[in-house]
Amino acid sequence: MMTYRPKWQASGQKSRRGEPIRDFYIKEESERGYRGFINLVGMESPGLTSCLAIGNYIYNLVINIK
């Protein structure tokens, strides 16, 4: 059985920081003092269907950490 859970949001809605709201994000956290820590937040169905591209992106983040 497969289910679908939509995330409703108003068109043009912004986050607390004034950025557009995203389904998920990937961020290397060196700027916050956590060198080498990679945050993957909000991964659900879009993250699963694009897992190979995400893996490649994470690999490139890891090999370029300064």
mmCIF file of the N, C-alpha and C atoms, coordinates in Angstrom:
data_MODEL
# 
_entry.id   MODEL 
# 
loop_
_atom_site.group_PDB 
_atom_site.id 
_atom_site.type_symbol 
_atom_site.label_atom_id 
_atom_site.label_alt_id 
_atom_site.label_comp_id 
_atom_site.label_asym_id 
_atom_site.label_entity_id 
_atom_site.label_seq_id 
_atom_site.pdbx_PDB_ins_code 
_atom_site.Cartn_x 
_atom_site.Cartn_y 
_atom_site.Cartn_z 
_atom_site.occupancy 
_atom_site.B_iso_or_equiv 
_atom_site.pdbx_formal_charge 
_atom_site.auth_seq_id 
_atom_site.auth_comp_id 
_atom_site.auth_asym_id 
_atom_site.auth_atom_id 
_atom_site.pdbx_PDB_model_num 
ATOM 1   N N  . MET A 1 1  ? 0.831  -1.172 0.000  1.00 0.00 ? 1  MET A N  1 
ATOM 2   C CA . MET A 1 1  ? 0.000  0.000  0.000  1.00 0.00 ? 1  MET A CA 1 
ATOM 3   C C  . MET A 1 1  ? 0.884  1.248  0.000  1.00 0.00 ? 1  MET A C  1 
ATOM 4   N N  . MET A 1 2  ? 0.535  2.206  -0.819 1.00 0.00 ? 2  MET A N  1 
ATOM 5   C CA . MET A 1 2  ? 1.292  3.446  -0.898 1.00 0.00 ? 2  MET A CA 1 
ATOM 6   C C  . MET A 1 2  ? 0.374  4.605  -0.523 1.00 0.00 ? 2  MET A C  1 
ATOM 7   N N  . THR A 1 3  ? 0.898  5.542  0.227  1.00 0.00 ? 3  THR A N  1 
ATOM 8   C CA . THR A 1 3  ? 0.105  6.712  0.604  1.00 0.00 ? 3  THR A CA 1 
ATOM 9   C C  . THR A 1 3  ? 0.798  7.971  0.123  1.00 0.00 ? 3  THR A C  1 
ATOM 10  N N  . TYR A 1 4  ? 0.039  9.007  0.012  1.00 0.00 ? 4  TYR A N  1 
ATOM 11  C CA . TYR A 1 4  ? 0.563  10.310 -0.411 1.00 0.00 ? 4  TYR A CA 1 
ATOM 12  C C  . TYR A 1 4  ? 0.097  11.343 0.592  1.00 0.00 ? 4  TYR A C  1 
ATOM 13  N N  . ARG A 1 5  ? 1.024  12.106 1.131  1.00 0.00 ? 5  ARG A N  1 
ATOM 14  C CA . ARG A 1 5  ? 0.674  13.128 2.102  1.00 0.00 ? 5  ARG A CA 1 
ATOM 15  C C  . ARG A 1 5  ? 1.134  14.479 1.575  1.00 0.00 ? 5  ARG A C  1 
ATOM 16  N N  . PRO A 1 6  ? 0.238  15.266 1.022  1.00 0.00 ? 6  PRO A N  1 
ATOM 17  C CA . PRO A 1 6  ? 0.637  16.563 0.472  1.00 0.00 ? 6  PRO A CA 1 
ATOM 18  C C  . PRO A 1 6  ? 1.002  17.549 1.570  1.00 0.00 ? 6  PRO A C  1 
ATOM 19  N N  . LYS A 1 7  ? 1.857  18.481 1.236  1.00 0.00 ? 7  LYS A N  1 
ATOM 20  C CA . LYS A 1 7  ? 2.222  19.567 2.147  1.00 0.00 ? 7  LYS A CA 1 
ATOM 21  C C  . LYS A 1 7  ? 1.665  20.855 1.558  1.00 0.00 ? 7  LYS A C  1 
ATOM 22  N N  . TRP A 1 8  ? 0.615  21.343 2.127  1.00 0.00 ? 8  TRP A N  1 
ATOM 23  C CA . TRP A 1 8  ? -0.022 22.555 1.625  1.00 0.00 ? 8  TRP A CA 1 
ATOM 24  C C  . TRP A 1 8  ? 0.676  23.785 2.156  1.00 0.00 ? 8  TRP A C  1 
ATOM 25  N N  . GLN A 1 9  ? 0.888  24.742 1.290  1.00 0.00 ? 9  GLN A N  1 
ATOM 26  C CA . GLN A 1 9  ? 1.448  26.031 1.685  1.00 0.00 ? 9  GLN A CA 1 
ATOM 27  C C  . GLN A 1 9  ? 0.968  27.085 0.701  1.00 0.00 ? 9  GLN A C  1 
ATOM 28  N N  . ALA A 1 10 ? 0.837  28.276 1.205  1.00 0.00 ? 10 ALA A N  1 
ATOM 29  C CA . ALA A 1 10 ? 0.359  29.372 0.361  1.00 0.00 ? 10 ALA A CA 1 
ATOM 30  C C  . ALA A 1 10 ? 1.415  29.710 -0.683 1.00 0.00 ? 10 ALA A C  1 
ATOM 31  N N  . SER A 1 11 ? 0.961  30.114 -1.846 1.00 0.00 ? 11 SER A N  1 
ATOM 32  C CA . SER A 1 11 ? 1.869  30.513 -2.909 1.00 0.00 ? 11 SER A CA 1 
ATOM 33  C C  . SER A 1 11 ? 2.703  31.702 -2.448 1.00 0.00 ? 11 SER A C  1 
ATOM 34  N N  . GLY A 1 12 ? 4.022  31.605 -2.606 1.00 0.00 ? 12 GLY A N  1 
ATOM 35  C CA . GLY A 1 12 ? 4.911  32.695 -2.210 1.00 0.00 ? 12 GLY A CA 1 
ATOM 36  C C  . GLY A 1 12 ? 5.210  32.748 -0.725 1.00 0.00 ? 12 GLY A C  1 
ATOM 37  N N  . GLN A 1 13 ? 4.772  31.744 0.034  1.00 0.00 ? 13 GLN A N  1 
ATOM 38  C CA . GLN A 1 13 ? 5.007  31.733 1.475  1.00 0.00 ? 13 GLN A CA 1 
ATOM 39  C C  . GLN A 1 13 ? 6.506  31.697 1.759  1.00 0.00 ? 13 GLN A C  1 
ATOM 40  N N  . LYS A 1 14 ? 6.938  32.407 2.795  1.00 0.00 ? 14 LYS A N  1 
ATOM 41  C CA . LYS A 1 14 ? 8.361  32.506 3.146  1.00 0.00 ? 14 LYS A CA 1 
ATOM 42  C C  . LYS A 1 14 ? 8.620  31.896 4.521  1.00 0.00 ? 14 LYS A C  1 
ATOM 43  N N  . SER A 1 15 ? 9.866  31.469 4.750  1.00 0.00 ? 15 SER A N  1 
ATOM 44  C CA . SER A 1 15 ? 10.274 30.969 6.055  1.00 0.00 ? 15 SER A CA 1 
ATOM 45  C C  . SER A 1 15 ? 10.496 32.147 6.998  1.00 0.00 ? 15 SER A C  1 
ATOM 46  N N  . ARG A 1 16 ? 10.851 31.836 8.238  1.00 0.00 ? 16 ARG A N  1 
ATOM 47  C CA . ARG A 1 16 ? 11.127 32.905 9.217  1.00 0.00 ? 16 ARG A CA 1 
ATOM 48  C C  . ARG A 1 16 ? 12.262 33.815 8.768  1.00 0.00 ? 16 ARG A C  1 
ATOM 49  N N  . ARG A 1 17 ? 13.193 33.266 7.999  1.00 0.00 ? 17 ARG A N  1 
ATOM 50  C CA . ARG A 1 17 ? 14.332 34.065 7.518  1.00 0.00 ? 17 ARG A CA 1 
ATOM 51  C C  . ARG A 1 17 ? 14.030 34.765 6.200  1.00 0.00 ? 17 ARG A C  1 
ATOM 52  N N  . GLY A 1 18 ? 12.804 34.662 5.713  1.00 0.00 ? 18 GLY A N  1 
ATOM 53  C CA . GLY A 1 18 ? 12.432 35.328 4.473  1.00 0.00 ? 18 GLY A CA 1 
ATOM 54  C C  . GLY A 1 18 ? 12.767 34.559 3.218  1.00 0.00 ? 18 GLY A C  1 
ATOM 55  N N  . GLU A 1 19 ? 13.187 33.289 3.365  1.00 0.00 ? 19 GLU A N  1 
ATOM 56  C CA . GLU A 1 19 ? 13.533 32.456 2.207  1.00 0.00 ? 19 GLU A CA 1 
ATOM 57  C C  . GLU A 1 19 ? 12.302 31.676 1.762  1.00 0.00 ? 19 GLU A C  1 
ATOM 58  N N  . PRO A 1 20 ? 12.228 31.286 0.489  1.00 0.00 ? 20 PRO A N  1 
ATOM 59  C CA . PRO A 1 20 ? 11.117 30.437 0.047  1.00 0.00 ? 20 PRO A CA 1 
ATOM 60  C C  . PRO A 1 20 ? 11.135 29.109 0.812  1.00 0.00 ? 20 PRO A C  1 
ATOM 61  N N  . ILE A 1 21 ? 9.974  28.576 1.123  1.00 0.00 ? 21 ILE A N  1 
ATOM 62  C CA . ILE A 1 21 ? 9.885  27.295 1.827  1.00 0.00 ? 21 ILE A CA 1 
ATOM 63  C C  . ILE A 1 21 ? 10.212 26.171 0.842  1.00 0.00 ? 21 ILE A C  1 
ATOM 64  N N  . ARG A 1 22 ? 11.043 25.233 1.295  1.00 0.00 ? 22 ARG A N  1 
ATOM 65  C CA . ARG A 1 22 ? 11.477 24.122 0.450  1.00 0.00 ? 22 ARG A CA 1 
ATOM 66  C C  . ARG A 1 22 ? 10.929 22.813 0.987  1.00 0.00 ? 22 ARG A C  1 
ATOM 67  N N  . ASP A 1 23 ? 10.846 21.806 0.121  1.00 0.00 ? 23 ASP A N  1 
ATOM 68  C CA . ASP A 1 23 ? 10.429 20.470 0.572  1.00 0.00 ? 23 ASP A CA 1 
ATOM 69  C C  . ASP A 1 23 ? 11.480 19.859 1.491  1.00 0.00 ? 23 ASP A C  1 
ATOM 70  N N  . PHE A 1 24 ? 12.741 19.997 1.125  1.00 0.00 ? 24 PHE A N  1 
ATOM 71  C CA . PHE A 1 24 ? 13.839 19.498 1.947  1.00 0.00 ? 24 PHE A CA 1 
ATOM 72  C C  . PHE A 1 24 ? 15.080 20.313 1.643  1.00 0.00 ? 24 PHE A C  1 
ATOM 73  N N  . TYR A 1 25 ? 16.094 20.195 2.516  1.00 0.00 ? 25 TYR A N  1 
ATOM 74  C CA . TYR A 1 25 ? 17.350 20.850 2.202  1.00 0.00 ? 25 TYR A CA 1 
ATOM 75  C C  . TYR A 1 25 ? 18.526 20.007 2.657  1.00 0.00 ? 25 TYR A C  1 
ATOM 76  N N  . ILE A 1 26 ? 19.670 20.290 2.031  1.00 0.00 ? 26 ILE A N  1 
ATOM 77  C CA . ILE A 1 26 ? 20.931 19.621 2.328  1.00 0.00 ? 26 ILE A CA 1 
ATOM 78  C C  . ILE A 1 26 ? 21.941 20.727 2.589  1.00 0.00 ? 26 ILE A C  1 
ATOM 79  N N  . LYS A 1 27 ? 22.606 20.662 3.755  1.00 0.00 ? 27 LYS A N  1 
ATOM 80  C CA . LYS A 1 27 ? 23.540 21.730 4.099  1.00 0.00 ? 27 LYS A CA 1 
ATOM 81  C C  . LYS A 1 27 ? 24.700 21.178 4.907  1.00 0.00 ? 27 LYS A C  1 
ATOM 82  N N  . GLU A 1 28 ? 25.904 21.521 4.490  1.00 0.00 ? 28 GLU A N  1 
ATOM 83  C CA . GLU A 1 28 ? 27.106 21.200 5.262  1.00 0.00 ? 28 GLU A CA 1 
ATOM 84  C C  . GLU A 1 28 ? 27.248 22.309 6.296  1.00 0.00 ? 28 GLU A C  1 
ATOM 85  N N  . GLU A 1 29 ? 27.416 21.926 7.566  1.00 0.00 ? 29 GLU A N  1 
ATOM 86  C CA . GLU A 1 29 ? 27.277 22.867 8.677  1.00 0.00 ? 29 GLU A CA 1 
ATOM 87  C C  . GLU A 1 29 ? 28.583 23.451 9.222  1.00 0.00 ? 29 GLU A C  1 
ATOM 88  N N  . SER A 1 30 ? 29.622 23.597 8.395  1.00 0.00 ? 30 SER A N  1 
ATOM 89  C CA . SER A 1 30 ? 30.874 24.200 8.864  1.00 0.00 ? 30 SER A CA 1 
ATOM 90  C C  . SER A 1 30 ? 30.679 25.636 9.338  1.00 0.00 ? 30 SER A C  1 
ATOM 91  N N  . GLU A 1 31 ? 29.788 26.365 8.682  1.00 0.00 ? 31 GLU A N  1 
ATOM 92  C CA . GLU A 1 31 ? 29.534 27.762 9.068  1.00 0.00 ? 31 GLU A CA 1 
ATOM 93  C C  . GLU A 1 31 ? 29.037 27.870 10.504 1.00 0.00 ? 31 GLU A C  1 
ATOM 94  N N  . ARG A 1 32 ? 28.406 26.832 10.992 1.00 0.00 ? 32 ARG A N  1 
ATOM 95  C CA . ARG A 1 32 ? 27.880 26.821 12.363 1.00 0.00 ? 32 ARG A CA 1 
ATOM 96  C C  . ARG A 1 32 ? 28.854 26.170 13.344 1.00 0.00 ? 32 ARG A C  1 
ATOM 97  N N  . GLY A 1 33 ? 30.030 25.805 12.864 1.00 0.00 ? 33 GLY A N  1 
ATOM 98  C CA . GLY A 1 33 ? 31.032 25.211 13.741 1.00 0.00 ? 33 GLY A CA 1 
ATOM 99  C C  . GLY A 1 33 ? 31.010 23.696 13.786 1.00 0.00 ? 33 GLY A C  1 
ATOM 100 N N  . TYR A 1 34 ? 30.272 23.058 12.900 1.00 0.00 ? 34 TYR A N  1 
ATOM 101 C CA . TYR A 1 34 ? 30.183 21.607 12.856 1.00 0.00 ? 34 TYR A CA 1 
ATOM 102 C C  . TYR A 1 34 ? 30.810 21.087 11.566 1.00 0.00 ? 34 TYR A C  1 
ATOM 103 N N  . ARG A 1 35 ? 32.109 21.212 11.468 1.00 0.00 ? 35 ARG A N  1 
ATOM 104 C CA . ARG A 1 35 ? 32.830 20.802 10.258 1.00 0.00 ? 35 ARG A CA 1 
ATOM 105 C C  . ARG A 1 35 ? 32.569 19.332 9.949  1.00 0.00 ? 35 ARG A C  1 
ATOM 106 N N  . GLY A 1 36 ? 32.161 19.055 8.721  1.00 0.00 ? 36 GLY A N  1 
ATOM 107 C CA . GLY A 1 36 ? 31.921 17.694 8.283  1.00 0.00 ? 36 GLY A CA 1 
ATOM 108 C C  . GLY A 1 36 ? 30.526 17.164 8.574  1.00 0.00 ? 36 GLY A C  1 
ATOM 109 N N  . PHE A 1 37 ? 29.714 17.932 9.301  1.00 0.00 ? 37 PHE A N  1 
ATOM 110 C CA . PHE A 1 37 ? 28.350 17.508 9.588  1.00 0.00 ? 37 PHE A CA 1 
ATOM 111 C C  . PHE A 1 37 ? 27.449 17.965 8.444  1.00 0.00 ? 37 PHE A C  1 
ATOM 112 N N  . ILE A 1 38 ? 26.729 17.033 7.844  1.00 0.00 ? 38 ILE A N  1 
ATOM 113 C CA . ILE A 1 38 ? 25.843 17.354 6.729  1.00 0.00 ? 38 ILE A CA 1 
ATOM 114 C C  . ILE A 1 38 ? 24.414 17.082 7.163  1.00 0.00 ? 38 ILE A C  1 
ATOM 115 N N  . ASN A 1 39 ? 23.604 18.126 7.127  1.00 0.00 ? 39 ASN A N  1 
ATOM 116 C CA . ASN A 1 39 ? 22.209 18.063 7.528  1.00 0.00 ? 39 ASN A CA 1 
ATOM 117 C C  . ASN A 1 39 ? 21.350 17.742 6.315  1.00 0.00 ? 39 ASN A C  1 
ATOM 118 N N  . LEU A 1 40 ? 20.525 16.728 6.411  1.00 0.00 ? 40 LEU A N  1 
ATOM 119 C CA . LEU A 1 40 ? 19.537 16.404 5.384  1.00 0.00 ? 40 LEU A CA 1 
ATOM 120 C C  . LEU A 1 40 ? 18.188 16.446 6.084  1.00 0.00 ? 40 LEU A C  1 
ATOM 121 N N  . VAL A 1 41 ? 17.415 17.486 5.823  1.00 0.00 ? 41 VAL A N  1 
ATOM 122 C CA . VAL A 1 41 ? 16.189 17.724 6.564  1.00 0.00 ? 41 VAL A CA 1 
ATOM 123 C C  . VAL A 1 41 ? 14.980 17.658 5.640  1.00 0.00 ? 41 VAL A C  1 
ATOM 124 N N  . GLY A 1 42 ? 13.935 16.985 6.089  1.00 0.00 ? 42 GLY A N  1 
ATOM 125 C CA . GLY A 1 42 ? 12.668 16.947 5.368  1.00 0.00 ? 42 GLY A CA 1 
ATOM 126 C C  . GLY A 1 42 ? 12.602 15.956 4.233  1.00 0.00 ? 42 GLY A C  1 
ATOM 127 N N  . MET A 1 43 ? 13.521 14.993 4.188  1.00 0.00 ? 43 MET A N  1 
ATOM 128 C CA . MET A 1 43 ? 13.523 14.013 3.099  1.00 0.00 ? 43 MET A CA 1 
ATOM 129 C C  . MET A 1 43 ? 12.323 13.085 3.217  1.00 0.00 ? 43 MET A C  1 
ATOM 130 N N  . GLU A 1 44 ? 11.498 13.081 2.218  1.00 0.00 ? 44 GLU A N  1 
ATOM 131 C CA . GLU A 1 44 ? 10.393 12.138 2.130  1.00 0.00 ? 44 GLU A CA 1 
ATOM 132 C C  . GLU A 1 44 ? 10.400 11.580 0.718  1.00 0.00 ? 44 GLU A C  1 
ATOM 133 N N  . SER A 1 45 ? 9.294  11.512 0.071  1.00 0.00 ? 45 SER A N  1 
ATOM 134 C CA . SER A 1 45 ? 9.206  10.915 -1.255 1.00 0.00 ? 45 SER A CA 1 
ATOM 135 C C  . SER A 1 45 ? 10.134 11.574 -2.288 1.00 0.00 ? 45 SER A C  1 
ATOM 136 N N  . PRO A 1 46 ? 10.199 12.920 -2.382 1.00 0.00 ? 46 PRO A N  1 
ATOM 137 C CA . PRO A 1 46 ? 11.115 13.499 -3.377 1.00 0.00 ? 46 PRO A CA 1 
ATOM 138 C C  . PRO A 1 46 ? 12.571 13.101 -3.125 1.00 0.00 ? 46 PRO A C  1 
ATOM 139 N N  . GLY A 1 47 ? 12.934 12.987 -1.855 1.00 0.00 ? 47 GLY A N  1 
ATOM 140 C CA . GLY A 1 47 ? 14.295 12.587 -1.517 1.00 0.00 ? 47 GLY A CA 1 
ATOM 141 C C  . GLY A 1 47 ? 14.578 11.150 -1.897 1.00 0.00 ? 47 GLY A C  1 
ATOM 142 N N  . LEU A 1 48 ? 13.585 10.283 -1.756 1.00 0.00 ? 48 LEU A N  1 
ATOM 143 C CA . LEU A 1 48 ? 13.770 8.880  -2.111 1.00 0.00 ? 48 LEU A CA 1 
ATOM 144 C C  . LEU A 1 48 ? 13.868 8.691  -3.615 1.00 0.00 ? 48 LEU A C  1 
ATOM 145 N N  . THR A 1 49 ? 13.062 9.418  -4.369 1.00 0.00 ? 49 THR A N  1 
ATOM 146 C CA . THR A 1 49 ? 13.085 9.237  -5.811 1.00 0.00 ? 49 THR A CA 1 
ATOM 147 C C  . THR A 1 49 ? 14.322 9.843  -6.450 1.00 0.00 ? 49 THR A C  1 
ATOM 148 N N  . SER A 1 50 ? 14.993 10.727 -5.750 1.00 0.00 ? 50 SER A N  1 
ATOM 149 C CA . SER A 1 50 ? 16.214 11.331 -6.299 1.00 0.00 ? 50 SER A CA 1 
ATOM 150 C C  . SER A 1 50 ? 17.448 10.934 -5.487 1.00 0.00 ? 50 SER A C  1 
ATOM 151 N N  . CYS A 1 51 ? 17.410 9.752  -4.848 1.00 0.00 ? 51 CYS A N  1 
ATOM 152 C CA . CYS A 1 51 ? 18.479 9.352  -3.931 1.00 0.00 ? 51 CYS A CA 1 
ATOM 153 C C  . CYS A 1 51 ? 19.849 9.237  -4.600 1.00 0.00 ? 51 CYS A C  1 
ATOM 154 N N  . LEU A 1 52 ? 19.922 8.821  -5.851 1.00 0.00 ? 52 LEU A N  1 
ATOM 155 C CA . LEU A 1 52 ? 21.229 8.708  -6.501 1.00 0.00 ? 52 LEU A CA 1 
ATOM 156 C C  . LEU A 1 52 ? 21.844 10.088 -6.734 1.00 0.00 ? 52 LEU A C  1 
ATOM 157 N N  . ALA A 1 53 ? 21.043 11.038 -7.177 1.00 0.00 ? 53 ALA A N  1 
ATOM 158 C CA . ALA A 1 53 ? 21.545 12.404 -7.370 1.00 0.00 ? 53 ALA A CA 1 
ATOM 159 C C  . ALA A 1 53 ? 21.921 13.031 -6.036 1.00 0.00 ? 53 ALA A C  1 
ATOM 160 N N  . ILE A 1 54 ? 21.133 12.779 -4.995 1.00 0.00 ? 54 ILE A N  1 
ATOM 161 C CA . ILE A 1 54 ? 21.447 13.302 -3.665 1.00 0.00 ? 54 ILE A CA 1 
ATOM 162 C C  . ILE A 1 54 ? 22.741 12.684 -3.160 1.00 0.00 ? 54 ILE A C  1 
ATOM 163 N N  . GLY A 1 55 ? 22.916 11.381 -3.361 1.00 0.00 ? 55 GLY A N  1 
ATOM 164 C CA . GLY A 1 55 ? 24.160 10.715 -2.953 1.00 0.00 ? 55 GLY A CA 1 
ATOM 165 C C  . GLY A 1 55 ? 25.371 11.320 -3.643 1.00 0.00 ? 55 GLY A C  1 
ATOM 166 N N  . ASN A 1 56 ? 25.255 11.603 -4.916 1.00 0.00 ? 56 ASN A N  1 
ATOM 167 C CA . ASN A 1 56 ? 26.339 12.234 -5.663 1.00 0.00 ? 56 ASN A CA 1 
ATOM 168 C C  . ASN A 1 56 ? 26.626 13.638 -5.119 1.00 0.00 ? 56 ASN A C  1 
ATOM 169 N N  . TYR A 1 57 ? 25.582 14.386 -4.809 1.00 0.00 ? 57 TYR A N  1 
ATOM 170 C CA . TYR A 1 57 ? 25.746 15.735 -4.254 1.00 0.00 ? 57 TYR A CA 1 
ATOM 171 C C  . TYR A 1 57 ? 26.452 15.673 -2.894 1.00 0.00 ? 57 TYR A C  1 
ATOM 172 N N  . ILE A 1 58 ? 26.045 14.728 -2.039 1.00 0.00 ? 58 ILE A N  1 
ATOM 173 C CA . ILE A 1 58 ? 26.672 14.564 -0.718 1.00 0.00 ? 58 ILE A CA 1 
ATOM 174 C C  . ILE A 1 58 ? 28.139 14.167 -0.877 1.00 0.00 ? 58 ILE A C  1 
ATOM 175 N N  . TYR A 1 59 ? 28.420 13.261 -1.787 1.00 0.00 ? 59 TYR A N  1 
ATOM 176 C CA . TYR A 1 59 ? 29.807 12.846 -2.046 1.00 0.00 ? 59 TYR A CA 1 
ATOM 177 C C  . TYR A 1 59 ? 30.665 14.061 -2.393 1.00 0.00 ? 59 TYR A C  1 
ATOM 178 N N  . ASN A 1 60 ? 30.159 14.911 -3.289 1.00 0.00 ? 60 ASN A N  1 
ATOM 179 C CA . ASN A 1 60 ? 30.914 16.119 -3.669 1.00 0.00 ? 60 ASN A CA 1 
ATOM 180 C C  . ASN A 1 60 ? 31.068 17.083 -2.504 1.00 0.00 ? 60 ASN A C  1 
ATOM 181 N N  . LEU A 1 61 ? 30.066 17.182 -1.640 1.00 0.00 ? 61 LEU A N  1 
ATOM 182 C CA . LEU A 1 61 ? 30.209 18.011 -0.444 1.00 0.00 ? 61 LEU A CA 1 
ATOM 183 C C  . LEU A 1 61 ? 31.333 17.481 0.443  1.00 0.00 ? 61 LEU A C  1 
ATOM 184 N N  . VAL A 1 62 ? 31.330 16.167 0.666  1.00 0.00 ? 62 VAL A N  1 
ATOM 185 C CA . VAL A 1 62 ? 32.313 15.545 1.566  1.00 0.00 ? 62 VAL A CA 1 
ATOM 186 C C  . VAL A 1 62 ? 33.729 15.714 1.045  1.00 0.00 ? 62 VAL A C  1 
ATOM 187 N N  . ILE A 1 63 ? 33.959 15.483 -0.248 1.00 0.00 ? 63 ILE A N  1 
ATOM 188 C CA . ILE A 1 63 ? 35.339 15.557 -0.736 1.00 0.00 ? 63 ILE A CA 1 
ATOM 189 C C  . ILE A 1 63 ? 35.836 17.005 -0.827 1.00 0.00 ? 63 ILE A C  1 
ATOM 190 N N  . ASN A 1 64 ? 34.918 17.975 -0.742 1.00 0.00 ? 64 ASN A N  1 
ATOM 191 C CA . ASN A 1 64 ? 35.328 19.389 -0.816 1.00 0.00 ? 64 ASN A CA 1 
ATOM 192 C C  . ASN A 1 64 ? 35.279 20.119 0.522  1.00 0.00 ? 64 ASN A C  1 
ATOM 193 N N  . ILE A 1 65 ? 35.095 19.404 1.616  1.00 0.00 ? 65 ILE A N  1 
ATOM 194 C CA . ILE A 1 65 ? 35.082 20.045 2.940  1.00 0.00 ? 65 ILE A CA 1 
ATOM 195 C C  . ILE A 1 65 ? 36.481 20.555 3.246  1.00 0.00 ? 65 ILE A C  1 
ATOM 196 N N  . LYS A 1 66 ? 36.550 21.806 3.651  1.00 0.00 ? 66 LYS A N  1 
ATOM 197 C CA . LYS A 1 66 ? 37.851 22.431 3.934  1.00 0.00 ? 66 LYS A CA 1 
ATOM 198 C C  . LYS A 1 66 ? 38.058 22.565 5.422  1.00 0.00 ? 66 LYS A C  1 
# 
